[in-house]
C-alpha cells in the first residue's frame, strides 16, 4: 500500500510539472504568433531577393570561392581610400614641419600610386565574377544586367579624368601649398639689404641681395624634389625667377640707373652725357661682379640637382628680367651718337669696361640659355670697335680741313691746336693707349690686315705735322705781319711748353722741341722789333741838347716828338689791346720787355723835356701819359678773354668735324 501511495504521489507530481510546462508552452506559442505573422509577411520579399541567385546547392558552393577572391582586393582598395582621407589633417600647412609634411605627402603619393595600379585589377576581378555568374546561370538576367551597368560606370571613372582625383583633389591642394611655401621662403629671404660701406668711391652705399641661408636652400631643394616628381618644375622656376629678378631690380634701382633709358635724341653729343658713361662702367662692373655673380651661384646651389641646363636657363631669365639688357642698350645708344673725338675716348672707356669683364661675361653668360645677351654683347663690341676706329682714322682728315679756316683774330692759340696736343697725349697715356691699340688690332684683324706696332704713334705724329702745316698756313692769313709774328710766337711756345715732358713730347724728341723754342724766341724778337720796339726812336733827343736852336725851337721839337709817340702808342695799343698771349709766363715776360724798353726811356725823356711843354696851355695833348700809367697799360695787354672749351663736332649731314665749342659749364640734360 505504501508503494502504491508513493507511485500516486510521483504521478501527481509529474502531472503537475506537465501542466506547468503546458502552460509555459501555451504562453510561448501565444507570443510566437505575432513573430510568425511577421516572418510570414517578410517571406515574399526574401523570396524576391533570393530568386535571381536560385541555383543548386553545389553550384552556389562553387561560386563562393570566386566571390571571395574578388571581394578581398576590392576591400583592400577601400581601406586605402580610408587611409588617404586620414592623411588630410596632416597636410594642412608645410611651414611649421616641412620634413613631416613631405613625408606625409610621399605616403599620399604612394597610396595614390597603389590605387592607380590596383583599381583596374579589382574591377577586372569583379567583372570575372559577373561573367562566371552569367555563364553558370547562378543569377537571373536582370540581376546580371545590373551588375554589368555598375562595372561599366567603374571602368569609365577609372579610365577618365577622375582617375587623377581618386583622393578627391587632396594631392593637388597639398602640392599648391608646397608651392606657396617655396614662394614664402624665397620672399622672406630675398629682401635687399644696404651694404655696410660704399662700393664705389664718392657714391652712396649700394644695395646687394642677401645670400640665402644654407638651411633655406636645403628646404628649397627638398620642396623642389617633391614638386618635380609631380611635374611642377616649370612652375617652381617661374616663381624663383619672378622673386629673385625682382630682388635684383630693387638692388639696381638704388644705383639711380634712369640714365640707361636715355635715347640718342635726348642729348646733343657724347660730352653732354660723359658723366653717365663713367657711371655706366662702374655700375656695370658692380652689377656683374656682385649682383649677377651672386645670382649665378645661388641658381647653381638651388637647382644643381636638376642639371646644368635647368639652372643656367633660370639664371638667364633672371638676368633678362632684372634689367641687364638695359646696360647693353645704353652702350649701343652711345655708339649711335654723333661722331666726335670725345666720343672716341668714351668708346674706348666702354671697350675697357667690357674687356675687364670679358672672363666674367664668358662664365656667367656663356651658355646657350644666354644667347640673347651674347648676341647683344657681340654687337656692342663690334659697334664700339668700328666706331672708335672710324673716328681715329678720320682725325687727320678733320685737322687738315681746319687749315682752310681763318686764323684767330686775336693771335691766340687755335682751339684745335690745344685740343689735338692734349688729345694726342691722352691717346698715348696709360689709360687709353693699350685700349686703343687693342681696338685697332681687332679692327685690322676683321679686315684681314696685319697691325703694325708703330701705326698708332705714326698716325699721332702725322696729326702733329698737320698742326704744324696749319700754323704755317694760318700765319700767312694775317694782313699785318706783326700779327703773324705774335701768332707764331704764341703757338711755338705752346707746342714747346705743353709738350715738353709729355708722352707726345718724348715721341717727337728733344731736338724737335728745342726747334720750337728757338722759333718762339725768333718770333718774339721779331714781333717786338716790328711793333713796340719802334717807339723809343720817336723820343729822339737830337736837336735838344743844350737847346742849340733856342728854347722855342726845343719846345716845338718836344711837342712834335711827343705827339708822334702818343699817336704811335695809341694806334698800337688800340690794335694790340685785342690780342692775346695765352700763356701767363710768356705774357708777363713780353710785357716786361716792352715796359723795360719803353717806360725808362719815356720817364727820362719826360723828366728832361717835359717841363718845356707843361707850361703850355695845350700841355695835356703832349704830356698825355705818365710813366706809371704807361706801365699799367702795358701790363693790361694780351690778357685772354673768357672762352668756351673747344671740341670737334660733326657737321651735318656731311659727317665732317666742325671747329665748334661746347660750354664747359653746361649741365647734363635731364634724363627722361
SULTA-V157443 format. One line per field, one symbol per residue. burial: b if it has 16 or more other ideal C-beta (glycine too) atoms within 10 Angstrom, else e. Layout:
burial=???
This chain:
burial=eeeeeeeeeeeeeeeeeeeeeeeeeeeeeeeeeeeeeeeeeeeeeeeeeeebeebeeeeeeebeebeeebeebbeebeebbeebeebeeebeebeeebeebbebbeebbebbebbeeebeebbebbbebbeebbeeebbeeebbeebeeebeebeeebeeeeeeebbeebbeebbebbbebbbebbeebbebeeeeeebeeeeeebbbbeebeeebbebbebbbebbeeeebeeebbebbbbbbbbbbbebbeebebebbebeeeebebbbbbbebbebbbbbbbbbbebbbebbbebbebbbeebeeebbbbbbbbbbbbbbbbebbbbbbbbbebbbbbbbbbbbbbbbbbbbebeeebeebbebebbeebbebbeebbebbbbbbbebbebbeebbebbeeeebbebbbbbbbbbbbbebbbbbbeeebbebbbbbbebbeeeeeeeeeeeebbebbbebbebbeebbeebbeebeeebbbbbbbbbbbbbbbbbbbebbbbebbeeebbeebeebbeebbebbbeebbbebeebbeeeebeeeeeeeeebbebbbebbeebbebbeebeeebeebbbbbeebbeebbebbbebbbebbbebbeebbebbeeeeebeebbbbebeebbeebeebbeeeeeeebbbbbbeeeeebbbeebeeeeeeeebe
